[in-house]
Amino acid sequence: MLAVLLAVWVCTARAQYIALGAGGLFPQDPSEASAGGIGGPALSDFGRSGLLAVDAGIGFLPFLGVGLHYSYSSPSLVLRRGDAFGSSAVTDLGAHTLTFDARLHTPHFAGFRLYGLVGGGFTRFSVDLKQVVEIPFPDGDPDKVISPVFTMGGGIEKSVAPLVHLKLEARDYVTPISKAFYQPGGAWHRVAIIGGIVLGR
C-alpha cells in the first residue's frame, strides 16, 4: 500500500493534471464468469462496490497524454466450485489497482472534451474470508493476490473555470482469474463509473 501511494505522489508532483474521483464498481453478469468441470468453479460472482480514484499525468502531444491511475474498491466475492462436496466461499476483497494509461482526447468544444484511454498494470487483492464450506481453495486459503490488469474506457470533461474541469468516466478493469483462487479460466470484468474533478491542463 505504501509503494502504491508513493508512486501516485511522485506522479502528482510533476503532473500537468490531477484528478480526484469517486463512483461505483459494477461487475459482469455472474453467468459470464461460470466455468464448469470437475474441480473447477461453478460460479464466481463479484458484488457491487463503491470506488475511489486518483489520476495524474502529462500531455506530450496536442491530443495525446500519459497518466497514472490508482483506484480502491472493496467488492465481495462469492465462489462456488463444481466439485462433489459443494465447496464454496464468501469473501470481502480490498482491491488496490494501479495502471499506466495512454489517453487520446478531442479539442475543447463549447467547454466539453471527449477522451479515450487504454492501459495496463496490476491489482492487489487482499482477501478477508467470511464463510468457507469444505475446500474452495485447494492450494490453501489466499491472503493477498496480485493479478495483472488491462483497462480501457473513456469519458467526457466539462470546463467550469480556468484549469478546473468536471469529468464523467467509464472504464473496464479486465483481470485474469488467479490460480490462487482456483485454476485459471477466463477473466473478471469490473466496470467502473467515476465522476470527479480535474485540476490542471
C-alpha positions in Angstrom: 0.0 0.0 0.0 2.8 2.4 0.9 4.5 1.7 -2.5 1.3 2.5 -4.3 0.8 5.8 -2.5 4.4 6.7 -3.1 4.1 6.1 -6.9 0.9 8.2 -7.0 2.7 11.0 -5.1 5.7 11.0 -7.4 3.5 11.3 -10.4 1.3 14.0 -9.0 4.4 16.1 -8.0 5.2 16.5 -11.7 1.8 16.3 -13.2 0.1 18.7 -15.6 -3.2 17.5 -14.2 -4.5 15.8 -11.1 -8.0 14.2 -10.9 -9.9 13.0 -7.9 -13.0 10.9 -8.3 -15.5 8.5 -6.8 -18.1 6.2 -8.1 -19.3 2.7 -8.3 -17.9 -0.7 -9.5 -20.3 -2.9 -11.4 -19.2 -6.5 -12.1 -20.2 -8.5 -15.2 -23.2 -10.9 -15.2 -22.2 -13.8 -12.9 -23.2 -16.3 -15.5 -20.4 -15.0 -17.8 -17.9 -15.9 -15.1 -19.1 -19.5 -14.9 -16.7 -22.4 -15.8 -17.9 -25.9 -15.5 -15.8 -29.1 -14.9 -14.9 -31.3 -12.0 -12.7 -29.4 -9.6 -13.4 -26.1 -11.4 -15.6 -23.2 -10.3 -19.3 -23.3 -10.9 -19.6 -19.6 -10.2 -17.5 -16.6 -9.4 -19.7 -13.6 -8.5 -18.3 -10.1 -7.7 -20.6 -7.8 -5.7 -21.0 -4.2 -6.4 -18.8 -1.7 -4.5 -18.0 2.0 -4.2 -14.7 3.2 -5.7 -12.2 6.0 -5.0 -9.8 7.0 -7.7 -6.8 9.3 -8.2 -5.3 10.2 -11.6 -2.3 12.2 -12.6 -0.5 12.7 -15.9 1.1 14.9 -18.6 0.4 15.7 -22.2 3.3 15.4 -24.7 1.4 15.9 -28.0 -1.6 18.2 -28.7 -4.1 15.4 -28.3 -2.1 12.6 -26.6 -1.1 12.1 -23.0 0.0 9.5 -20.4 -1.0 9.1 -16.9 -1.0 7.1 -13.7 -4.4 5.8 -12.4 -5.0 4.4 -8.9 -8.3 3.1 -7.5 -9.5 1.4 -4.4 -12.7 -0.7 -4.1 -14.0 -3.3 -1.7 -16.3 -5.8 -3.6 -17.5 -9.0 -2.1 -16.7 -12.2 -4.0 -18.8 -15.5 -3.9 -17.1 -18.6 -5.2 -18.8 -21.9 -5.8 -16.8 -24.9 -7.1 -18.1 -27.6 -9.3 -17.0 -30.4 -7.0 -18.8 -33.3 -5.3 -18.6 -31.5 -1.9 -20.3 -28.3 -2.8 -17.3 -26.3 -1.8 -17.8 -22.5 -1.6 -16.5 -19.3 -0.1 -17.8 -15.8 0.7 -15.0 -13.2 0.9 -14.5 -9.5 1.1 -11.8 -8.1 -1.2 -9.8 -5.0 -0.9 -8.8 -4.2 -4.5 -5.9 -1.7 -5.0 -5.4 -1.1 -8.7 -2.6 0.8 -10.3 -2.4 1.3 -14.1 -0.3 3.3 -16.6 -2.7 4.8 -19.2 -2.3 6.3 -22.6 -5.0 8.9 -23.4 -6.4 10.4 -26.6 -8.7 13.4 -26.4 -10.5 15.8 -28.6 -10.2 19.6 -28.7 -12.5 21.6 -26.5 -15.9 22.4 -28.0 -18.3 24.6 -26.0 -16.4 23.7 -22.9 -16.6 20.0 -23.4 -13.9 17.5 -24.4 -14.1 13.7 -25.0 -11.3 11.3 -24.3 -10.5 7.6 -24.6 -7.9 5.6 -22.7 -6.1 2.2 -22.7 -3.6 0.9 -20.2 -2.2 -1.9 -18.1 -0.9 -2.6 -14.6 -1.8 -4.7 -11.7 -4.5 -5.2 -9.0 -3.6 -6.3 -5.5 -6.4 -8.1 -3.8 -6.5 -8.5 0.0 -8.7 -11.4 0.9 -10.9 -11.5 4.0 -12.7 -14.8 4.3 -16.2 -14.6 5.7 -17.6 -18.1 5.1 -16.0 -21.3 3.9 -17.7 -24.6 3.1 -15.4 -27.7 2.5 -12.4 -26.9 0.3 -13.0 -23.9 -2.0 -9.2 -23.2 -2.3 -7.3 -26.5 -2.9 -3.9 -24.7 -2.7 -4.8 -23.1 0.7 -6.7 -20.0 1.7 -5.3 -17.0 -0.1 -4.3 -13.8 1.9 -3.1 -11.4 -0.8 -3.3 -11.9 -4.5 -1.6 -9.8 -7.2 -3.0 -10.1 -10.7 -2.2 -8.2 -14.0 -4.9 -5.9 -15.2 -5.8 -4.4 -18.6 -8.0 -1.3 -18.6 -9.9 0.6 -21.3 -12.5 3.2 -21.3 -13.3 6.9 -21.9 -15.2 9.8 -20.7 -16.2 13.5 -21.0 -14.9 16.6 -19.4 -16.6 19.9 -18.9 -14.7 23.1 -18.1 -16.1 25.1 -15.2 -13.3 27.5 -14.5 -9.7 28.1 -15.8 -7.8 24.8 -15.2 -10.8 23.3 -13.4 -12.9 20.6 -15.1 -15.6 18.1 -14.1 -15.5 14.6 -15.6 -17.6 11.5 -16.0 -15.7 8.4 -16.9 -16.4 4.7 -17.6 -13.6 2.1 -17.6 -13.4 -1.7 -17.6 -10.8 -3.4 -15.5 -10.1 -6.8 -17.1 -8.3 -9.2 -14.7 -7.3 -12.8 -15.4 -8.7 -15.3 -12.9 -5.9 -16.1 -10.5 -5.0 -19.7 -9.7 -4.7 -18.6 -6.1 -8.5 -18.6 -6.1 -8.8 -21.6 -8.5 -7.4 -22.8 -11.8 -7.3 -20.0 -14.4 -10.2 -19.9 -16.8 -11.3 -16.6 -18.3 -11.3 -13.1 -16.9 -13.1 -10.9 -14.5 -14.6 -7.7 -15.8 -15.0 -4.9 -13.3 -16.7 -1.9 -14.9 -16.3 1.4 -13.0 -18.3 4.6 -13.4 -16.4 7.5 -12.0 -17.3 11.2 -11.5 -14.8 13.7 -10.3 -12.9 16.9 -10.6 -9.8 17.6 -12.8 -7.2 20.3 -11.9 -4.7 21.5 -14.4 -4.0 21.2 -18.1 
